[in-house]
Amino acid sequence: MATFLYRIGRWAFRRRRLVGGVWLGVLVLAVVAAAMAPAGEEEDLSMPGTESQKAFDLLDERFPRSNSQGAEARLVFQAPDGQRVTARENKAAVEDTLGSLDGGDQVASTTDPYETGAVSEDGTIAYSTITYTADAVDLTESAKSALEDAASQARDAGLTVEIGGSALDSEEEPGGTTEIIGVAVAAVVLVLALGSLVAAGLSLLTALVGVAIAFGLVSALAVPLGLTSTVAILALMLGLAVGIDYALFITSRFRDERARGSEPEEAAGRAVGTAGSAVVFAGATVFIALVGLGVVGIPELTKMGMGGAGAVALAVLVALTLVPALFGFFGNGVSPARAKPRAWGRVLSRAARKATRPGSERPHPVPAAAGRPGLGIRWARFVLRRPVTVLLIAGLGLGAVALPALSLELGLPGDESKSVETTQRRAYDLLSEGFGPGFNGPLTVVVDTSESGDTRATTDLVVKTIRGVDGVTSVGDPVLSRTKDTAVLTAVPRTAPNSGETKDLVHAIRGAVSGVEADTGAGILVTGTTAMNIDISEAMSDALIPYLTVVIGLAVLLLTVVFRSVLVPVKAALGFLLSVGAAFGVLVAVFQWGWAADLVGIEQTGPVMSLMPILIIGIVFGLAMDYEVFLLTRMREAHVHGASYDEAIVGGFRHSGRVVAAAAIIMISVFAGFIGMSSPTIQTMGVGLAAAVAFDAFVVRMAIAPAVLALLGDRAWWLPRILNRVLPSVDVEGEKLSTRVPPPATVPDTVVPRLPVGRHRH
């Protein structure tokens, strides 16, 4: 692979105008396609095979609608203190308000709360439901303005009015202040890591090109493939983070090769052949993990995985082709000119020869450079001196952070999770106050009597059974289909939609009606948004362990091929579990317990969004393997060239430690930049991914990994002979380049004594 990518790097360098022109053309096409495409619709979550989804499918079949379901709004009215909404002047204000909406732009119907009984028992709160002929994303500004003007009219009459429902929902748009701050931090880190404005700008530019193409393609395909704004934002988030990192790794290697004396074209080829090989495998792990989200069975999660995987694949292609092409345009600005042989280079050569004299029991460490060694080298040497201490502190620390994950509760956020500054949240609170917490999460019970002899008797028995279940506040009158073979009724729980009591109630109702099914032959299904959320959350919990097992198995297999070792992949997988567990602990502490919730703008605690654990596992798995591959590739490279295990560890940190740290800070900044968005999904994702990357990069890969390698010694690179014969040789460290490609003209900064591959010194 290294040789193949080496050729690609040199070809892209030579054909830089062609490569640059092709990517520019693709970028323009993606932007134009996105600008011309209609906006996608925000779809509700669904999960085929669950009872809730079966009920929804049955409703669509038995209750056909002449028009597509449009947006819905709820105008919630509260009388002034000491008054009732049924008072003459307040009733007149409500009727005038609703009258101003009747026959308005895109309005299908409005309900009269005084006729439908939508008034609270104490008479202080009432609500009206307004339905529209268009979905929320297709509502015109005039329709939304009319709704808000109607609410203002009632407020002028002295009423408190809030607006709930989906009519005022809008797609989450990227580009806020926090995202810009995240990108700015990434730019600063790039400059500090590379020491060159040109090199930093090149890395940022290529990442932006890749993410712009990915975002444009997702936006253009939103309607044909049913992609939501969440898919687009995830593609933006991942594409930007990995795009900057991949460009950083290749650019850093290019600068190293130039400093060693390679010509620009040769340096570009070597950079793509070595660092590019790591980019391919790192990107492949992210891609496979994200595509694998499709096995869970939730269409929205599958789309999110595919969108993110596409963005990662584009980032890899850009890094392998556009980055070396830009080296051709800005080569001298990216890196210094050919380095002159240093006086101490000859000293290093003599030290290397002395270290390999016959009779030496152990090679003497070769100084990495004149003067004080870098922070990465000092840290690596510290870990080598105290591996047990570092391992215990890091492991126990992550374990302590992960403890809250034992209390993880899954759910799907609704209006209750929004800021109290929003009218949707205030409408939710008013409805809970007037009609009880369960009013915002009613359950829909579908009774299929096509196999039952008496529809009315069966339905009455179902109503009686549900009313007898503890926790049900009320059961509405059943509504029959045109063919009289299906009945629908609404049951209102006593507790809030996301509470554990409501979850138990759903199971209690399903258990209670199972006896009716057995006696009558009817099919009885419990559904509704609340029941669907409960079913999806339980399905996510059930799928968590199998998906985690598949991901860990994939990690072990892939890293065994890459590093030709058994213990290194096992160590990497266990470290991945620690970082994911700690990330889940942070999510529970912030979103369920409210710790530091003010810092991220969380005003209402509740269950963690049910999609997050599996989504974070898929993404973090790939990112964790990124740092594992990039850091250990240099260690493996030194090892196969004859360095002892301690020299290999120090060499890996010397060459990759600073770059990996910079890449992690960049990724954390990008993810944290999305925390300020109002979408609970994106907020949770930003917190979880930023925490997971911080734990994995700085604790697992830079502390636990070298400590374990130090304790294992040369055993870390052991591979059974049978696996050595069976596994393919992918040459991620670029060993074959040393035999097929002429060496650089000058002495490298670090001279490692060359021994036959596989031979260890004791």
C-alpha positions in Angstrom: 0.0 0.0 0.0 2.8 2.4 0.9 4.3 2.1 -2.6 1.0 2.6 -4.3 0.2 5.7 -2.3 3.7 6.9 -2.8 3.0 6.9 -6.6 -0.3 8.7 -6.0 1.4 11.4 -4.0 4.1 12.0 -6.7 1.5 11.9 -9.5 -0.8 14.5 -7.7 2.3 16.7 -7.1 3.2 16.6 -10.8 -0.3 16.9 -12.1 -1.3 19.6 -9.5 -3.2 21.8 -12.0 -5.3 18.8 -13.1 -6.0 17.6 -9.6 -6.8 21.1 -8.3 -9.0 21.8 -11.3 -11.0 18.6 -10.8 -11.6 19.2 -7.1 -12.6 22.8 -7.9 -15.1 21.6 -10.4 -16.5 19.1 -8.0 -16.8 21.8 -5.4 -18.7 24.1 -7.7 -21.0 21.4 -8.8 -21.8 20.4 -5.2 -22.5 24.0 -4.2 -24.7 24.6 -7.3 -26.6 21.4 -6.7 -27.2 22.3 -3.1 -28.4 25.8 -3.9 -30.9 24.5 -6.5 -32.2 21.5 -4.5 -35.4 21.9 -2.4 -35.2 21.8 1.4 -35.6 18.4 3.0 -38.3 17.5 5.4 -37.7 16.8 9.1 -39.0 13.3 9.6 -40.1 11.6 12.8 -38.0 8.7 14.1 -39.2 5.3 13.1 -38.1 1.8 13.8 -39.6 -1.0 11.6 -40.6 -4.1 13.5 -41.6 -2.4 16.8 -45.2 -2.4 18.0 -45.4 1.3 17.7 -44.3 1.3 14.1 -46.7 -1.5 13.2 -49.5 0.5 14.7 -48.6 3.6 12.7 -48.5 1.5 9.5 -51.9 0.1 10.3 -53.3 3.6 10.8 -52.0 4.7 7.5 -53.7 1.7 5.9 -57.1 1.9 7.7 -57.4 5.7 8.0 -56.3 6.9 4.5 -55.8 10.7 4.3 -56.8 12.7 1.3 -54.1 15.2 2.0 -50.6 14.7 3.4 -50.3 15.5 7.1 -49.3 19.1 7.6 -47.7 21.0 10.4 -49.6 21.6 13.6 -49.6 24.4 16.1 -51.2 24.7 19.5 -52.2 28.1 20.8 -52.3 27.8 24.6 -54.2 30.5 26.5 -53.9 31.3 30.2 -56.2 33.8 31.9 -54.8 36.6 34.1 -54.5 35.8 37.8 -57.8 35.3 39.5 -59.7 35.0 36.2 -60.9 32.2 34.0 -60.6 31.8 30.2 -64.3 31.0 30.2 -65.1 34.6 31.4 -66.9 36.6 28.7 -64.2 39.0 27.9 -61.5 36.4 27.8 -63.6 34.0 25.8 -64.2 36.8 23.3 -60.5 37.5 23.0 -59.8 33.8 22.3 -62.5 33.6 19.7 -61.3 36.8 18.0 -57.8 35.4 17.9 -58.9 32.1 16.4 -61.1 33.9 13.9 -58.2 35.9 12.6 -56.5 32.6 11.6 -59.5 30.9 10.0 -59.1 30.8 6.2 -55.6 32.2 6.5 -52.6 31.3 4.4 -52.0 27.4 4.4 -54.4 27.0 7.4 -56.5 23.8 7.1 -58.5 24.1 10.3 -58.7 25.5 13.8 -60.5 24.0 16.8 -62.7 25.9 19.3 -61.5 25.0 22.9 -65.0 25.7 24.3 -66.6 23.2 21.9 -64.0 20.5 22.1 -63.6 20.6 25.9 -60.0 21.8 25.7 -60.3 23.8 28.9 -58.6 22.9 32.2 -60.7 21.8 35.2 -60.0 25.1 37.0 -60.9 27.0 33.9 -57.6 29.0 33.8 -56.0 27.4 30.7 -57.3 26.4 27.3 -55.8 25.4 24.0 -56.7 25.4 20.3 -55.2 23.1 17.6 -54.4 24.7 14.3 -53.5 22.4 11.4 -51.8 23.4 8.2 -51.8 22.1 4.6 -48.0 22.1 4.5 -45.2 20.6 6.5 -43.2 22.8 8.9 -40.3 23.3 6.5 -42.8 24.4 3.7 -44.7 26.9 5.8 -44.4 30.4 4.4 -43.2 33.2 6.5 -46.5 34.9 6.1 -48.2 31.8 7.7 -45.8 31.8 10.6 -46.2 35.6 11.0 -50.0 35.3 11.1 -49.7 32.7 13.9 -47.4 34.9 15.9 -49.6 38.0 15.2 -52.6 36.1 16.5 -50.8 35.3 19.7 -49.8 38.9 20.1 -53.4 40.0 19.6 -54.5 37.8 22.5 -51.6 39.1 24.7 -52.8 42.6 24.0 -56.2 41.6 25.4 -54.5 40.5 28.7 -54.1 36.8 28.1 -50.8 34.8 28.4 -50.4 33.0 25.1 -47.7 30.5 24.0 -47.3 28.5 20.8 -46.5 24.8 20.8 -46.5 22.1 18.1 -44.4 21.8 15.0 -45.4 24.9 13.0 -42.6 27.0 14.4 -39.9 24.3 14.1 -37.1 25.0 11.7 -34.1 23.2 10.4 -30.9 23.7 12.5 -28.5 25.9 10.4 -24.7 25.6 11.0 -22.5 28.7 11.1 -23.2 30.0 14.6 -20.7 31.8 16.8 -19.6 28.7 18.6 -18.8 26.8 15.4 -16.7 29.8 14.2 -14.8 29.8 17.5 -14.1 26.1 17.1 -12.7 26.6 13.6 -10.6 29.6 14.8 -9.1 27.5 17.6 -8.3 24.8 15.1 -6.5 27.4 12.9 -4.4 28.6 15.8 -3.5 25.1 16.8 -2.5 24.3 13.2 -0.2 27.3 13.1 1.5 26.4 16.4 1.8 22.7 15.4 3.2 23.3 11.9 5.0 26.6 12.6 3.9 28.0 9.2 0.9 30.1 8.2 1.1 28.6 4.7 1.1 25.0 6.0 -1.7 25.7 8.5 -3.8 27.5 5.8 -3.3 24.6 3.4 -4.5 22.0 5.9 -7.5 24.1 6.8 -8.3 24.9 3.1 -8.3 21.3 2.0 -10.5 20.3 5.0 -13.0 23.1 4.1 -13.1 21.9 0.5 -13.9 18.4 1.5 -16.6 19.4 4.0 -18.1 21.9 1.6 -18.5 19.1 -1.0 -19.9 16.7 1.5 -22.4 19.3 2.9 -23.4 20.2 -0.6 -24.0 16.6 -1.6 -26.1 15.9 1.5 -28.2 19.0 1.0 -28.7 18.2 -2.7 -29.8 14.6 -1.9 -32.0 15.6 1.1 -35.3 15.2 -0.7 -34.5 12.1 -2.9 -33.0 10.2 0.1 -35.0 11.8 2.9 -32.0 13.3 4.7 -32.6 15.6 7.6 -30.7 18.7 8.7 -29.1 16.5 11.5 -27.5 14.3 8.8 -26.0 17.4 7.1 -24.7 18.8 10.4 -23.1 15.5 11.3 -21.4 15.3 7.9 -20.2 18.9 8.5 -18.9 18.1 12.0 -17.1 14.9 11.1 -15.8 16.1 7.7 -14.3 19.2 9.2 -12.7 17.4 12.2 -11.1 14.5 10.3 -10.3 16.6 7.3 -8.1 18.9 9.3 -6.5 16.0 11.1 -5.7 14.0 8.0 -4.3 17.0 6.2 -2.2 17.8 9.3 -0.7 14.4 9.5 0.3 14.3 5.8 1.6 17.9 5.9 3.6 17.2 9.0 5.2 14.2 7.4 6.0 16.2 4.2 7.8 18.8 6.3 9.8 16.1 8.1 10.8 14.6 4.7 11.8 18.1 3.4 13.8 18.7 6.6 15.7 15.4 5.9 16.7 16.7 2.5 14.1 15.2 0.1 13.1 17.1 -3.0 9.5 18.5 -2.9 8.1 15.8 -5.2 9.9 13.0 -3.4 8.8 14.4 0.0 5.2 14.5 -1.2 5.4 10.9 -2.4 6.9 9.7 0.9 4.4 11.7 3.0 1.4 10.2 1.2 3.1 6.7 1.2 3.7 6.7 4.9 1.3 9.1 6.7 -1.2 8.5 3.8 -1.3 4.8 4.6 -2.2 5.6 8.2 -4.9 8.0 6.9 -6.4 5.3 4.7 -6.7 2.8 7.6 -7.8 5.4 10.0 -10.5 6.6 7.6 -11.5 3.1 6.8 -12.2 2.4 10.5 -14.4 5.5 10.8 -16.2 4.6 7.5 -16.9 1.0 8.5 -18.1 1.9 12.0 -20.5 4.5 10.6 -21.8 2.4 7.8 -22.3 -0.4 10.4 -24.9 1.8 12.2 -27.3 0.5 9.5 -27.6 -2.8 11.3 -29.4 -1.3 14.2 -32.5 -0.9 12.0 -33.4 2.8 12.6 -33.7 4.6 9.2 -32.6 7.9 10.6 -29.6 6.4 12.3 -28.7 4.7 9.1 -28.9 8.0 7.2 -26.7 9.7 9.8 -24.1 6.9 9.5 -24.1 7.0 5.7 -23.8 10.8 5.7 -20.9 10.9 8.1 -19.2 8.0 6.3 -19.4 9.8 3.0 -17.9 12.9 4.6 -15.0 10.9 6.0 -14.4 9.1 2.7 -14.2 12.5 0.9 -11.8 13.7 3.6 -9.5 10.8 2.9 -9.6 11.3 -0.9 -8.9 15.0 -0.5 -5.9 14.3 1.9 -4.4 11.8 -0.6 -4.7 13.9 -3.7 -5.5 17.6 -3.1 -3.0 18.0 -0.3 0.0 16.8 -2.3 -1.2 18.8 -5.3 -1.1 21.9 -3.1 2.4 21.0 -2.0 3.3 21.5 -5.7 1.9 25.0 -5.6 3.2 26.1 -2.2 6.0 23.6 -1.5 8.6 26.0 -0.3 6.0 27.9 1.8 4.8 24.7 3.5 8.3 23.6 4.6 11.8 24.9 4.7 14.2 24.3 1.9 16.5 21.3 1.9 18.1 21.1 5.4 21.8 21.4 5.6 23.8 18.6 7.2 24.2 19.4 10.8 27.5 19.1 12.6 26.0 16.8 15.2 24.7 14.5 12.4 28.1 13.0 12.2 28.1 12.5 15.9 24.8 10.7 15.8 26.2 8.4 13.1 29.2 7.5 15.2 27.0 6.9 18.2 24.8 4.6 16.1 27.8 2.7 15.0 29.2 2.4 18.5 25.8 1.3 19.8 25.8 -1.7 17.4 29.3 -2.9 18.0 29.7 -6.7 18.5 29.3 -7.6 22.2 27.0 -4.8 23.1 24.3 -6.2 25.4 22.0 -3.3 24.8 22.1 -0.4 22.5 22.8 3.0 24.1 20.0 5.5 23.5 20.9 7.9 20.7 20.3 11.5 21.5 17.3 12.9 19.6 18.7 16.3 19.1 21.1 18.8 20.6 19.8 20.7 23.5 16.7 20.1 25.7 14.4 17.3 24.3 10.8 18.1 23.5 7.8 17.6 25.7 6.8 14.5 23.9 10.2 12.8 24.4 10.3 13.9 28.1 6.8 12.5 28.6 7.6 9.2 26.9 10.7 8.8 29.1 8.7 9.6 32.2 6.2 6.9 31.3 9.0 4.4 30.6 10.4 5.0 34.1 7.0 4.7 35.9 4.7 2.6 33.7 2.8 1.0 36.6 2.1 4.4 38.3 0.9 6.0 35.1 -1.3 3.0 34.2 -3.0 2.9 37.6 -3.6 6.7 37.8 -5.0 6.9 34.2 -7.0 3.7 34.4 -8.6 4.5 37.8 -9.2 8.1 36.8 -11.1 7.0 33.6 -13.0 4.4 35.6 -14.1 7.0 38.1 -15.3 9.3 35.4 -17.2 6.4 33.8 -19.1 5.5 37.0 -22.1 7.8 36.2 -22.7 5.7 33.1 -24.1 3.0 35.3 -27.1 5.3 35.7 -27.6 5.9 32.0 -31.2 6.4 31.0 -32.2 6.7 27.3 -35.0 8.8 25.8 -35.9 11.2 23.0 -36.1 14.9 23.7 -39.2 16.9 23.1 -40.3 20.5 23.8 -39.5 19.9 27.5 -35.8 19.9 26.7 -35.9 23.3 25.0 -34.9 26.5 26.6 -37.5 28.3 28.8 -36.8 31.3 26.5 -38.7 29.5 23.7 -42.5 29.7 23.3 -42.6 26.0 22.6 -41.2 25.2 26.0 -43.5 27.6 27.8 -46.5 26.1 26.0 -45.4 22.7 27.1 -45.2 23.9 30.7 -48.7 25.6 30.5 -50.3 22.4 29.2 -48.7 20.3 31.9 -49.9 22.8 34.5 -53.5 22.8 33.2 -54.0 19.2 32.1 -51.4 17.2 33.9 -47.8 16.1 33.0 -49.0 13.2 30.8 -51.1 15.4 28.5 -48.0 16.2 26.5 -47.4 12.5 25.8 -50.7 10.8 25.1 -50.8 7.1 24.1 -52.6 6.0 21.0 -54.2 2.5 21.2 -55.2 0.9 17.9 -57.7 -2.0 18.0 -57.8 -4.2 14.9 -61.1 -6.0 15.0 -61.0 -7.5 11.5 -60.6 -10.9 13.1 -63.1 -10.2 15.9 -66.8 -10.9 15.7 -68.1 -7.8 17.5 -66.2 -4.5 16.9 -68.2 -2.5 19.4 -68.0 -5.0 22.2 -64.3 -5.6 21.7 -63.6 -1.9 21.7 -65.6 -1.3 24.9 -63.7 -4.1 26.6 -60.4 -2.5 25.6 -61.5 0.8 27.0 -62.6 -0.7 30.2 -59.3 -2.7 30.5 -57.1 0.4 29.9 -59.1 2.5 32.4 -58.4 -0.1 35.0 -54.6 0.2 34.6 -53.0 2.2 37.4 -51.4 5.4 36.0 -54.0 6.2 33.3 -55.7 9.5 33.8 -58.3 9.3 31.1 -59.3 7.3 28.0 -61.0 9.1 25.1 -64.0 7.8 23.1 -63.0 5.4 20.3 -63.0 6.5 16.7 -63.9 3.9 14.1 -62.5 3.6 10.6 -64.8 3.8 7.5 -64.8 0.0 7.2 -65.6 -0.3 11.0 -62.8 -2.8 11.4 -60.4 -0.6 13.3 -60.8 1.6 16.3 -58.5 4.3 17.7 -58.6 5.7 21.2 -56.3 7.9 23.3 -55.1 7.2 26.8 -53.5 10.0 28.8 -50.8 9.0 31.4 -50.6 10.5 34.8 -46.8 11.1 34.4 -44.6 13.0 32.0 -43.6 11.5 28.6 -39.9 10.9 29.5 -40.5 9.6 33.1 -39.8 6.0 34.1 -43.4 5.6 35.3 -44.7 6.3 31.8 -42.4 3.7 30.4 -43.7 1.2 33.0 -47.3 2.2 32.1 -46.8 1.4 28.4 -45.7 -2.1 29.3 -48.5 -2.4 31.8 -51.1 -1.5 29.2 -49.6 -3.9 26.6 -49.7 -6.6 29.2 -53.2 -5.9 30.3 -54.7 -5.9 26.7 -52.9 -9.2 25.8 -55.7 -11.0 27.6 -58.3 -9.2 25.5 -56.4 -10.2 22.4 -56.5 -13.9 23.5 -60.2 -13.8 24.3 -61.5 -11.8 21.3 -58.9 -12.5 18.5 -58.4 -8.7 18.0 -55.1 -7.1 17.5 -54.3 -4.3 20.0 -51.3 -2.1 19.5 -50.1 0.8 21.7 -48.4 3.6 19.8 -48.0 7.4 19.7 -44.9 9.5 20.0 -44.3 8.6 23.6 -44.6 4.8 23.0 -42.5 5.1 19.8 -39.7 6.9 21.8 -39.9 4.2 24.5 -39.6 1.4 21.9 -36.7 3.1 20.1 -34.9 3.6 23.4 -35.3 0.0 24.4 -34.2 -1.2 21.0 -31.1 1.0 21.3 -30.3 -0.5 24.7 -30.7 -4.0 23.3 -28.4 -3.2 20.3 -25.7 -1.5 22.4 -23.8 -4.6 23.5 -24.0 -6.5 20.1 -22.9 -3.4 18.2 -20.0 -2.8 20.7 -18.9 -6.4 20.3 -18.8 -6.1 16.5 -16.9 -2.8 16.7 -14.3 -4.2 19.2 -13.9 -7.3 17.1 -13.4 -5.2 14.0 -10.8 -3.1 15.9 -8.8 -6.1 17.0 -8.9 -7.7 13.5 -7.9 -4.5 11.6 -5.1 -3.5 14.0 -3.7 -7.1 13.9 -3.3 -6.6 10.2 -1.9 -3.1 10.5 0.6 -3.7 13.3 1.1 -7.5 12.9 0.7 -8.0 16.6 -1.9 -9.6 18.9 -1.5 -7.7 22.1 -1.4 -4.2 20.6 -4.9 -4.6 19.2 -6.3 -6.0 22.4 -4.7 -3.1 24.3 -6.2 -0.6 21.8 -9.7 -2.2 22.1 -9.7 -2.1 25.9 -8.5 1.5 25.9 -11.4 2.3 23.5 -13.8 0.9 26.1 -12.4 3.1 28.8 -12.7 6.3 26.7 -16.2 5.5 25.6 -17.3 4.6 29.2 -15.8 7.9 30.4 -17.7 9.8 27.7 -21.0 8.2 28.7 -20.2 9.2 32.3 -19.9 12.8 31.2 -23.2 12.6 29.3 -25.0 11.3 32.3 -23.4 13.9 34.6 -24.3 16.8 32.4 -27.6 15.9 30.8 -29.2 13.7 33.5 -27.7 15.1 36.7 -27.1 18.7 35.5 -23.5 19.0 36.5 -22.0 22.0 34.6 -25.2 22.2 32.6 -25.2 26.0 32.7 -21.8 25.9 30.8 -23.3 24.2 27.8 -26.7 25.8 28.0 -28.7 22.9 29.4 -31.8 24.2 31.3 -33.7 21.0 31.7 -32.1 17.6 32.7 -33.5 14.4 31.5 -32.6 11.1 29.8 -29.7 11.0 27.3 -31.0 10.9 23.7 -31.4 7.2 22.8 -29.4 7.4 19.6 -26.3 8.9 21.2 -24.6 5.8 22.8 -24.5 3.8 19.6 -23.7 6.9 17.4 -20.9 7.9 19.7 -19.5 4.4 19.9 -19.4 4.3 16.1 -17.7 7.6 15.7 -15.3 7.4 18.6 -14.2 3.9 17.5 -13.0 5.3 14.3 -11.4 8.4 15.8 -9.7 6.3 18.6 -8.2 4.1 15.9 -7.0 7.3 14.1 -4.7 8.2 17.0 -3.7 4.6 17.6 -2.6 4.2 14.0 -0.9 7.5 13.8 1.0 7.2 17.0 1.9 3.5 16.9 2.8 3.6 13.2 6.0 5.5 14.0 6.7 3.1 16.9 6.2 0.1 14.6 8.4 1.8 12.0 11.2 2.2 14.4 10.7 -1.4 15.7 10.9 -3.1 12.3 14.1 -1.1 11.7 15.7 -2.7 14.7 15.0 -0.3 17.6 14.3 -1.7 21.0 10.9 -1.2 22.6 11.9 1.8 24.7 13.6 3.5 21.7 10.5 2.8 19.6 8.2 4.3 22.1 10.4 7.4 22.5 10.7 7.7 18.7 7.0 7.4 18.2 6.4 10.3 20.6 9.2 12.3 19.1 7.8 12.2 15.6 4.0 11.9 16.2 3.3 13.0 19.8 3.0 16.7 19.1 1.0 16.2 15.9 -1.4 13.8 17.5 -1.9 16.2 20.4 -2.6 19.0 18.0 -5.0 16.8 16.0 -6.9 15.9 19.1 -7.2 19.6 20.2 -8.4 20.5 16.8 -11.0 17.8 16.8 -12.1 18.7 20.4 -12.5 22.3 19.3 -14.6 21.4 16.3 -16.9 19.2 18.2 -17.2 21.6 21.1 -18.1 24.3 18.6 -21.4 22.6 18.0 -22.5 22.5 21.7 -24.0 26.0 21.4 -26.6 24.9 18.8 -30.2 24.7 20.0 -30.8 21.1 18.8 -30.6 18.6 21.7 -29.3 16.0 19.3 -26.3 18.1 18.1 -25.7 19.4 21.7 -25.5 15.9 23.1 -23.3 14.8 20.2 -20.9 17.7 20.7 -20.4 17.1 24.4 -20.1 13.4 24.0 -17.6 13.5 21.1 -15.5 16.3 22.6 -15.2 14.4 25.9 -14.5 11.1 24.2 -11.7 12.5 22.0 -10.1 14.2 25.0 -10.1 11.0 27.1 -9.0 8.8 24.2 -6.2 11.0 22.8 -4.6 12.3 26.0 -5.3 9.6 28.5 -5.6 6.3 26.6 -3.3 6.8 23.7 -0.7 9.0 25.3 -0.6 7.6 28.8 -2.1 4.1 29.0 -0.8 2.9 25.6 2.9 3.7 26.2 2.7 2.4 29.8 1.3 -0.9 28.6 3.8 -1.2 25.8 6.6 -0.5 28.3 5.4 -3.3 30.5 5.0 -5.7 27.6 8.4 -4.9 26.1 9.2 -6.8 23.0 6.3 -9.1 23.6 4.0 -6.3 22.5 4.9 -7.0 18.8 4.6 -10.8 19.1 2.6 -12.5 16.3 2.0 -16.3 16.0 3.8 -17.8 13.0 0.5 -19.0 11.5 -1.0 -15.5 11.6 2.2 -14.1 10.2 1.8 -16.3 7.1 -1.9 -15.8 6.7 -2.3 -12.0 7.3 -1.7 -9.7 4.4 1.2 -7.3 4.5 -0.2 -3.8 4.2 3.1 -2.0 5.0 1.5 1.0 6.8 4.9 2.1 8.1 6.3 2.3 4.6 9.1 -0.2 5.0 9.1 -1.1 1.3 9.8 2.5 0.4 13.2 2.2 1.9 14.1 -0.4 -0.7 12.3 1.0 -3.7 12.9 4.7 -3.2 16.3 6.4 -2.9 17.0 7.7 0.6 17.1 11.4 1.3 20.4 13.3 0.7 21.0 14.3 4.3 21.4 12.7 7.6 18.0 12.4 9.4 17.5 14.0 12.8 17.4 10.7 14.6 19.6 7.8 13.5 18.2 4.4 14.4 20.6 1.5 14.1 19.3 -0.8 11.3 18.9 -4.4 12.1 17.2 -7.2 10.1 13.4 -7.0 10.5 12.1 -9.2 13.3 15.5 -9.4 15.1 15.5 -8.1 18.7 18.4 -7.0 20.7 18.7 -8.0 24.4 
